[in-house]
Amino acid sequence: MDNSLRIDDWSLVQSFLAVAETGSLSAAARRLGRSQPTLGRQIRALEENLGAELFLRHPRGLRPSETGAALLPMAQRMQAEMHTLSLTAAGQSQRLQGAVRITASVFASHHLLPPILADIRAAEPLIQLDLIPSDTTENLLFREADIAVRMYRPTQLDIVTRHITDLELGIFAAHSYLRRAGHPETAEDLMGHDLIGYDRNDLILRAMQAMGWSVTRDAFAVRCDNQATYWDLLRAGCGIGFSQANVGRADPLVQELEMGIDMPPLPVWLAAHPMMRQTPRLRRVWNLLADGLARS
């Protein structure tokens, strides 16, 4: 048998994929939760196993060699099959216990989910909850998360989705800012104030343009894509911004600005892999999450 073509350890294939997809040992180590030296040893072990160099160094990191590029599609198919196997096995579990991984935006994880998750723990103490605060899209098919809470309609194929509710949005400013800059009375007044917006994310910009405001990114005096930090900037008095109404109205440091502007609501969706959706513990958490979010 030609051992140079045999891959005996799935963890070595995971390491190869992570380095190929991230372009560096450090980024791949963060993705896999391993140390960089361990990852380097695994790549060398795989290269020795296959008898070929898999990566070439370049100024920005590592890129697959000719052999590595040829193996990459096969390794990706192996990964997909391993994830399918894992999902199939997990979907067969009938126990109302175990772990459920939930992902949501950083803002929702901080302001919206904690009391809901506390209620779930009280109702189902044998179910452990892993909360993944992230403003990136976790891959439900690869079980980076079991359930995703999204503030938009998920577009990933082959997943189950459900629209739960719509959250009211409002315009807010810190009392400290209003004492310094005055209180805007109309939408026209608003454009003369310091506005807080997103940096590379164009969500606020598109929403304002859809409401008929002729604005560009330069209209924002302060910009930040991290929604939790965005809210702290608003609370500190950096300017006027937008947020979920229930969060803003509960904060004594800020004031809601009533100017007759109809803000579009923020949709709340749940998403899960269809195979995992049939697992009793996941189905139970799904239903409890839906009930809690609907009451938010």
C-alpha positions in Angstrom: 0.0 0.0 0.0 1.2 3.5 -0.8 1.3 5.2 2.6 2.1 8.6 1.1 -1.5 8.9 -0.1 -3.2 7.9 3.2 -4.4 10.4 5.8 -4.9 8.6 9.1 -5.8 11.4 11.5 -8.9 13.6 10.9 -7.4 16.3 13.1 -4.5 16.7 10.7 -7.0 17.3 7.9 -8.8 19.9 10.0 -5.5 21.7 10.6 -4.7 21.6 6.9 -8.1 23.1 6.0 -7.9 25.8 8.7 -4.5 27.0 7.5 -5.6 26.9 3.8 -8.7 28.9 4.5 -7.2 31.5 6.9 -3.8 31.8 5.3 -1.8 31.7 8.5 -0.9 29.4 11.4 -2.0 32.0 14.0 -5.4 32.5 12.5 -5.9 28.8 12.0 -4.9 28.2 15.7 -7.5 30.7 16.9 -10.2 29.1 14.7 -9.5 25.6 16.1 -8.7 26.5 19.7 -5.2 25.0 19.5 -1.8 26.5 20.1 0.2 27.7 17.1 3.1 25.3 17.8 0.7 22.4 18.0 -0.8 23.4 14.7 2.6 23.7 13.1 3.6 20.2 14.3 0.3 18.8 12.8 1.0 20.4 9.4 4.5 19.0 9.4 3.2 15.5 10.4 0.7 15.7 7.6 3.3 16.7 5.1 5.5 13.8 6.2 2.6 11.4 6.0 1.8 12.5 2.4 5.5 13.0 1.4 4.7 16.5 0.0 5.0 20.2 0.9 1.5 21.6 1.3 2.1 25.3 1.9 4.4 28.0 0.6 5.3 31.1 2.5 4.6 34.5 1.2 4.7 38.0 2.7 1.2 37.8 4.1 1.4 34.3 5.5 0.9 30.9 3.9 -0.7 29.7 0.7 -1.3 26.2 -0.6 1.4 24.7 -2.8 0.4 23.0 -6.0 -0.1 19.7 -4.1 -2.0 21.5 -1.3 -4.3 23.2 -3.8 -5.0 19.8 -5.5 -5.9 18.3 -2.1 -8.0 21.1 -0.8 -11.3 20.2 -2.6 -10.9 16.6 -1.4 -10.3 17.8 2.2 -13.3 20.0 2.0 -15.5 17.1 0.9 -14.1 15.1 3.8 -15.0 17.9 6.2 -18.6 18.1 4.8 -19.0 14.3 5.2 -17.7 14.4 8.8 -20.1 17.2 9.7 -23.0 15.3 8.1 -22.0 12.3 10.2 -21.9 14.4 13.3 -25.2 16.1 12.6 -26.9 12.7 11.9 -25.6 11.3 15.2 -26.6 14.4 17.1 -30.0 14.4 15.5 -30.7 10.9 16.8 -30.3 11.8 20.4 -33.6 11.7 22.3 -32.4 12.9 25.6 -33.6 16.2 27.0 -30.1 17.0 28.3 -26.8 18.0 26.9 -25.4 21.2 25.4 -27.0 23.6 22.9 -24.9 26.2 21.2 -26.6 29.5 20.5 -25.2 32.4 18.5 -26.4 36.0 18.3 -25.0 39.4 17.7 -22.8 40.9 20.4 -25.6 43.5 21.2 -28.4 40.9 21.5 -26.1 38.6 23.5 -25.5 41.4 26.0 -28.9 43.2 26.2 -31.5 40.7 25.0 -30.6 37.1 25.7 -29.4 36.9 29.3 -32.8 36.9 31.0 -34.2 34.5 28.4 -31.4 32.1 28.9 -31.8 32.3 32.7 -35.5 31.3 32.2 -34.4 28.4 29.9 -31.9 27.2 32.6 -34.6 27.4 35.2 -37.0 25.4 33.1 -34.4 22.8 31.8 -31.5 22.5 34.3 -30.1 19.4 32.5 -29.5 21.4 29.3 -26.2 23.4 29.1 -26.2 26.6 27.0 -23.2 27.8 25.1 -23.7 31.5 24.0 -21.5 32.7 21.1 -21.7 36.5 20.8 -20.6 37.2 17.3 -21.4 39.7 14.5 -20.3 37.2 11.9 -22.5 34.5 10.4 -21.8 31.2 12.2 -22.2 28.2 10.0 -25.1 26.1 11.2 -24.4 23.3 8.7 -20.9 22.8 10.3 -22.3 23.0 13.8 -20.4 26.2 14.7 -23.7 26.8 16.4 -27.0 24.8 16.8 -29.4 27.8 16.9 -28.8 31.3 15.5 -30.7 34.4 16.6 -30.6 36.7 13.6 -31.8 40.3 13.2 -32.4 39.7 9.5 -33.9 36.9 7.4 -31.3 34.1 7.1 -30.3 33.3 3.5 -28.2 30.2 4.2 -29.5 27.3 2.2 -30.7 24.1 3.9 -31.6 25.5 7.3 -34.9 25.9 9.1 -35.9 29.5 9.8 -38.8 31.1 11.8 -39.7 34.8 12.1 -40.3 35.4 15.8 -41.1 39.1 16.2 -40.2 42.6 15.2 -38.4 44.9 17.7 -39.2 48.6 17.8 -36.3 50.9 17.1 -35.8 54.4 18.4 -33.5 57.5 18.2 -31.6 58.2 21.3 -29.0 60.5 22.7 -27.3 60.8 26.1 -28.5 63.6 28.4 -24.9 64.8 28.5 -24.9 65.3 24.7 -28.3 67.0 24.7 -27.2 69.5 27.4 -24.1 70.3 25.3 -25.6 70.4 21.8 -29.3 71.1 22.3 -32.4 69.0 21.5 -33.4 68.4 17.9 -37.1 68.9 17.2 -37.4 67.7 13.6 -35.6 65.4 11.1 -34.0 68.4 9.5 -32.6 69.5 12.9 -31.2 66.0 13.3 -28.9 66.4 10.3 -27.2 69.4 12.1 -26.1 67.2 15.0 -23.4 64.7 15.6 -24.7 61.3 14.4 -23.3 57.9 15.4 -23.2 55.3 12.6 -21.6 52.1 11.5 -18.2 52.0 9.8 -18.1 49.4 7.1 -21.6 48.1 7.8 -24.1 50.1 5.7 -27.2 49.0 7.5 -28.0 52.3 9.1 -27.0 54.2 6.0 -29.4 52.1 3.8 -32.2 52.5 6.3 -31.8 56.3 6.4 -31.7 56.4 2.6 -34.8 54.3 2.4 -36.6 56.8 4.6 -35.7 59.5 2.0 -32.7 61.1 3.7 -29.9 62.0 1.3 -26.9 60.8 3.5 -23.5 59.3 3.0 -21.0 57.7 5.4 -19.6 61.2 6.0 -22.8 62.2 7.7 -21.7 60.2 10.8 -19.4 62.1 13.2 -18.5 58.8 15.0 -18.5 55.3 13.4 -18.2 51.9 14.9 -19.4 48.5 13.6 -19.4 46.7 17.0 -22.9 47.3 18.2 -22.2 47.0 21.9 -19.4 49.6 21.6 -21.7 51.7 19.4 -24.2 51.8 22.3 -21.5 52.7 24.8 -20.4 55.6 22.5 -24.0 56.9 22.5 -24.3 56.6 26.3 -21.1 58.5 26.7 -22.4 61.5 24.8 -20.6 61.1 21.4 -23.8 62.0 19.5 -27.3 60.8 18.4 -27.8 57.2 17.4 -30.3 54.4 16.9 -31.0 51.4 19.0 -33.6 48.9 20.1 -36.3 50.9 21.9 -36.7 48.6 24.9 -32.9 48.9 25.6 -32.8 52.6 25.2 -35.9 53.3 27.3 -34.5 51.3 30.2 -31.2 53.3 30.3 -31.3 56.3 32.6 -28.3 57.9 30.9 -30.1 58.4 27.6 -33.3 60.0 26.3 -35.5 58.9 23.4 -36.0 61.7 20.8 -39.5 61.9 19.5 -39.5 63.7 16.1 -42.3 61.9 14.3 -39.9 59.7 12.4 -41.2 56.2 11.6 -38.3 53.9 12.2 -38.5 50.5 10.4 -38.7 47.6 12.9 -35.9 45.1 13.5 -37.0 41.6 12.6 -35.9 38.7 14.8 -35.5 35.2 13.3 -34.4 31.9 14.6 -32.4 29.5 12.4 -31.2 25.9 12.8 -30.0 23.0 10.8 -33.1 20.8 10.0 -31.5 17.7 11.3 -30.7 19.3 14.6 -34.1 20.9 14.8 -35.6 17.4 15.5 -33.3 16.8 18.5 -35.5 17.0 21.6 -33.2 19.3 23.6 -32.6 21.6 20.7 -36.4 21.7 19.9 -37.1 22.5 23.5 -34.5 25.4 23.6 -35.8 26.6 20.2 -39.4 26.9 21.6 -38.3 28.5 24.8 -36.1 31.0 22.9 -39.0 31.8 20.6 -41.3 32.4 23.5 -38.8 34.6 25.3 -37.9 36.7 22.3 -41.6 37.1 21.4 -42.1 38.7 24.9 -39.1 41.1 24.5 
